Amino acid sequence: MAKAHLTTKTGTKISIEGTADEVAALVAKFESGSEDRIKPRPSKTNNKAGLGSLIGELIDGGFFKKLKELSAIKLALEEQGHFYPVTTLSPVLLRLIRKRSLRRIKDNKRWQYVG
């Protein structure tokens, strides 16, 4: 098994192990400055931030002028093509309540939201 230890221009140290042909091919790519480099994975997006902005759009659009139950909010988002379980909606709504973007009122043992 062949081994190679490289140091890039930025100081990154790279160790390569493999067959002699594999190591030689990789060393040649690094020395030539080839653009075929390993790209970092994109970070996962935070759905909660996206959901908060979607609910913010509903607030701005006047959706919360009248009392709305959680199921009505879920349905409104689904009509826009955004499908979230109720268990994901609840904490985001609670965060918006704490920021005072929304209010909630308990009516017949159920929370209703108004903006």
Backbone bond lengths (Angstrom), bond angles and torsions (degrees), N, CA, C in turn:
res aa  C-N    CA-C-N  psi(-1)  N-CA   C-N-CA  omega(-1)  CA-C   N-CA-C  phi
1 M - - - 1.446 - - 1.536 107.46 -
2 A 1.315 115.58 130.04 1.463 120.89 -179.18 1.519 109.58 -90.21
3 K 1.337 115.67 150.14 1.459 121.61 179.19 1.517 108.54 -132.66
4 A 1.346 115.31 149.27 1.461 120.33 174.97 1.518 108.07 -143.64
5 H 1.318 117.15 143.18 1.461 123.16 177.15 1.521 107.01 -122.22
6 L 1.348 116.40 120.14 1.463 121.77 -177.64 1.515 109.99 -118.99
7 T 1.315 115.98 153.16 1.462 121.76 171.84 1.525 106.99 -126.97
8 T 1.341 116.87 123.74 1.462 121.16 -178.03 1.518 110.80 -79.05
9 K 1.322 115.83 175.03 1.467 121.38 179.27 1.521 111.92 -62.19
10 T 1.336 116.20 -29.86 1.461 120.33 -179.35 1.519 112.67 -85.86
11 G 1.352 116.53 -2.63 1.458 120.03 177.80 1.510 114.25 96.76
12 T 1.308 118.36 3.03 1.454 121.45 178.86 1.521 109.15 -73.02
13 K 1.326 116.49 130.99 1.458 121.06 179.48 1.519 109.07 -97.50
14 I 1.339 115.99 131.72 1.458 121.86 -176.95 1.512 108.44 -124.44
15 S 1.337 117.04 131.12 1.462 122.76 174.52 1.520 107.81 -112.96
16 I 1.338 116.11 131.30 1.457 121.07 -178.10 1.523 108.01 -123.64
17 E 1.333 115.75 134.48 1.455 121.69 174.93 1.510 108.19 -129.41
18 G 1.300 116.97 141.14 1.456 121.50 178.42 1.507 110.17 166.92
19 T 1.318 115.38 -166.38 1.462 118.50 177.26 1.520 108.00 -69.83
20 A 1.319 115.81 163.75 1.464 120.29 -178.17 1.523 111.14 -59.97
21 D 1.314 117.75 -37.96 1.473 121.30 179.73 1.531 111.43 -67.78
22 E 1.338 117.36 -42.27 1.467 121.15 179.61 1.523 110.88 -63.65
23 V 1.329 116.51 -45.92 1.455 120.82 -179.55 1.521 110.08 -63.69
24 A 1.321 117.40 -44.01 1.466 121.33 -179.61 1.530 111.09 -62.41
25 A 1.328 117.24 -39.59 1.467 120.77 -179.99 1.529 110.73 -66.35
26 L 1.320 117.05 -42.44 1.470 120.49 -179.86 1.526 111.65 -68.90
27 V 1.310 117.17 -40.96 1.461 120.41 178.29 1.526 109.75 -62.02
28 A 1.336 116.59 -41.78 1.464 120.61 178.98 1.525 111.01 -62.29
29 K 1.326 117.27 -39.85 1.470 120.38 178.68 1.524 111.33 -64.41
30 F 1.333 116.54 -43.06 1.463 119.07 -179.84 1.523 111.75 -67.44
31 E 1.323 117.03 -38.30 1.460 120.13 -179.04 1.520 112.43 -70.44
32 S 1.336 116.16 -32.37 1.470 118.94 -178.88 1.518 112.28 -82.57
33 G 1.326 117.97 -9.51 1.465 120.88 -179.54 1.514 111.47 73.27
34 S 1.306 116.85 31.84 1.460 122.01 -177.81 1.525 110.51 -59.40
35 E 1.321 115.38 148.97 1.463 120.85 -179.42 1.527 112.00 -83.24
36 D 1.325 117.67 -1.86 1.457 121.12 -179.55 1.517 109.90 -82.17
37 R 1.280 116.87 63.50 1.463 121.89 -177.87 1.516 109.73 -99.11
38 I 1.283 114.90 161.80 1.457 120.46 177.52 1.515 107.97 -73.60
39 K 1.320 115.54 127.84 1.463 120.67 -179.78 1.526 109.03 -95.59
40 P 1.323 117.61 139.90 1.463 118.93 178.26 1.523 110.35 -68.29
41 R 1.298 115.71 150.31 1.467 120.77 178.27 1.523 109.19 -69.05
42 P 1.326 116.49 141.26 1.459 117.37 175.15 1.520 109.72 -68.23
43 S 1.306 116.81 143.61 1.460 120.13 -179.30 1.516 109.50 -71.61
44 K 1.303 114.77 152.63 1.463 119.50 178.65 1.518 109.20 -69.90
45 T 1.318 115.10 141.54 1.452 118.53 178.30 1.512 109.66 -81.39
46 N 1.268 115.36 150.02 1.445 120.71 179.70 1.521 108.66 -88.14
47 N 1.345 116.40 106.34 1.453 120.62 -178.03 1.520 112.14 -64.71
48 K 1.316 117.33 -29.39 1.456 119.59 -178.40 1.524 110.95 -65.84
49 A 1.335 117.07 -38.25 1.461 119.73 177.69 1.518 109.63 -66.83
50 G 1.321 117.26 -39.59 1.460 121.49 178.03 1.515 111.08 -65.71
51 L 1.315 116.51 -41.32 1.458 120.99 179.28 1.521 110.90 -66.27
52 G 1.323 116.31 -38.12 1.468 119.63 177.40 1.512 111.84 -61.87
53 S 1.333 116.62 -40.00 1.465 119.18 178.93 1.525 111.08 -71.48
54 L 1.338 117.69 -32.39 1.464 120.26 176.67 1.526 110.46 -65.64
55 I 1.318 116.53 -42.58 1.463 119.70 178.00 1.529 109.62 -68.82
56 G 1.334 117.09 -34.47 1.464 120.91 175.08 1.523 111.77 -60.32
57 E 1.337 116.40 -37.30 1.466 120.02 175.98 1.524 111.27 -65.38
58 L 1.347 116.08 -37.22 1.471 119.22 176.50 1.525 110.40 -64.88
59 I 1.333 116.51 -39.15 1.469 120.72 178.58 1.524 109.48 -62.72
60 D 1.337 116.47 -47.72 1.467 120.89 -179.07 1.523 112.05 -64.56
61 G 1.327 116.42 -30.63 1.460 120.58 -179.16 1.521 113.85 -80.82
62 G 1.326 117.36 -1.93 1.458 120.58 177.53 1.514 114.53 86.73
63 F 1.320 117.32 13.33 1.463 120.85 -179.09 1.523 111.84 -62.60
64 F 1.317 117.02 -33.03 1.461 121.35 -175.18 1.526 112.98 -96.06
65 K 1.320 118.73 24.01 1.471 120.05 176.49 1.524 110.55 -68.72
66 K 1.318 116.13 -30.93 1.463 121.40 174.84 1.519 107.92 -111.98
67 L 1.321 116.40 159.08 1.457 121.65 179.51 1.530 110.57 -59.48
68 K 1.338 115.87 134.29 1.465 121.57 179.71 1.513 109.43 -129.06
69 E 1.331 116.34 136.65 1.452 121.22 174.68 1.522 109.08 -83.91
70 L 1.309 115.74 165.88 1.458 121.96 -179.11 1.535 111.14 -59.15
71 S 1.309 116.67 -38.36 1.467 120.14 -180.00 1.531 111.54 -65.42
72 A 1.335 117.60 -34.28 1.466 121.04 178.06 1.525 111.02 -69.10
73 I 1.326 116.57 -35.83 1.471 121.31 177.85 1.527 108.89 -67.36
74 K 1.335 116.23 -43.76 1.466 121.27 178.37 1.516 110.09 -60.43
75 L 1.315 117.93 -43.29 1.461 122.31 179.82 1.528 111.32 -65.39
76 A 1.320 117.53 -40.93 1.467 121.18 179.33 1.526 110.95 -62.73
77 L 1.337 116.84 -39.71 1.464 120.59 177.52 1.533 110.90 -68.48
78 E 1.332 116.29 -38.57 1.465 119.76 178.16 1.523 111.44 -64.93
79 E 1.312 117.45 -34.91 1.467 120.68 177.55 1.523 111.25 -64.15
80 Q 1.333 116.69 -26.05 1.461 121.51 177.46 1.529 111.52 -89.57
81 G 1.344 116.93 -1.70 1.456 120.80 178.38 1.508 114.76 92.32
82 H 1.327 117.68 15.76 1.464 122.12 179.68 1.525 108.65 -113.12
83 F 1.329 116.55 113.29 1.450 121.50 -175.21 1.524 109.99 -106.87
84 Y 1.321 115.96 114.19 1.460 122.82 179.51 1.521 108.32 -130.82
85 P 1.340 117.29 140.97 1.464 119.02 174.41 1.531 109.95 -71.92
86 V 1.306 115.27 157.17 1.466 121.57 -179.20 1.526 110.27 -59.83
87 T 1.332 116.66 -33.43 1.463 120.48 -179.12 1.525 112.17 -67.42
88 T 1.322 117.75 -19.85 1.463 121.57 175.37 1.520 110.67 -88.26
89 L 1.327 117.16 -32.57 1.470 121.14 -179.21 1.529 112.18 -68.59
90 S 1.320 116.77 -41.27 1.467 121.01 -173.62 1.527 114.08 -55.02
91 P 1.345 119.65 -50.98 1.469 118.36 -178.71 1.529 113.33 -65.86
92 V 1.329 116.72 -32.97 1.467 119.72 179.34 1.525 109.84 -68.31
93 L 1.322 116.75 -41.61 1.462 120.38 177.08 1.527 110.80 -64.12
94 L 1.314 116.25 -40.33 1.467 119.98 178.55 1.529 110.90 -62.32
95 R 1.338 116.93 -38.85 1.460 121.02 176.84 1.519 111.22 -62.70
96 L 1.335 116.32 -41.26 1.466 120.46 178.90 1.530 111.31 -67.70
97 I 1.318 116.25 -31.12 1.469 120.30 176.67 1.527 109.44 -68.42
98 R 1.311 116.48 -42.19 1.465 120.11 179.34 1.520 112.07 -66.27
99 K 1.333 116.51 -29.65 1.466 120.85 176.21 1.534 111.19 -82.39
100 R 1.320 115.73 -3.18 1.465 123.87 -179.90 1.526 113.42 66.37
101 S 1.338 115.50 28.37 1.460 119.87 172.91 1.520 109.74 -83.56
102 L 1.329 116.11 -27.00 1.461 123.05 178.13 1.521 109.37 -132.40
103 R 1.334 114.63 164.36 1.464 121.46 171.83 1.510 106.89 -127.14
104 R 1.322 116.53 157.59 1.460 119.41 174.76 1.517 109.81 -133.37
105 I 1.309 114.24 147.09 1.466 121.93 -176.99 1.528 107.49 -131.87
106 K 1.320 116.38 134.56 1.460 119.86 179.56 1.520 108.63 -87.48
107 D 1.325 115.59 121.84 1.457 121.86 -177.72 1.525 107.82 -132.90
108 N 1.314 116.79 117.55 1.465 122.50 -177.78 1.529 112.22 53.30
109 K 1.306 115.47 50.04 1.459 124.15 177.64 1.520 113.62 63.59
110 R 1.339 118.74 17.25 1.464 122.78 177.64 1.521 108.69 -129.47
111 W 1.333 115.08 141.43 1.451 119.40 176.83 1.517 110.39 -79.88
112 Q 1.334 114.87 137.24 1.458 121.43 174.40 1.512 107.27 -123.97
113 Y 1.322 116.17 142.90 1.453 122.05 -172.84 1.524 110.27 -111.35
114 V 1.333 115.12 141.27 1.462 121.35 -179.67 1.526 107.81 -144.18
115 G 1.328 115.82 148.93 1.462 119.23 -176.85 1.476 114.40 -118.66
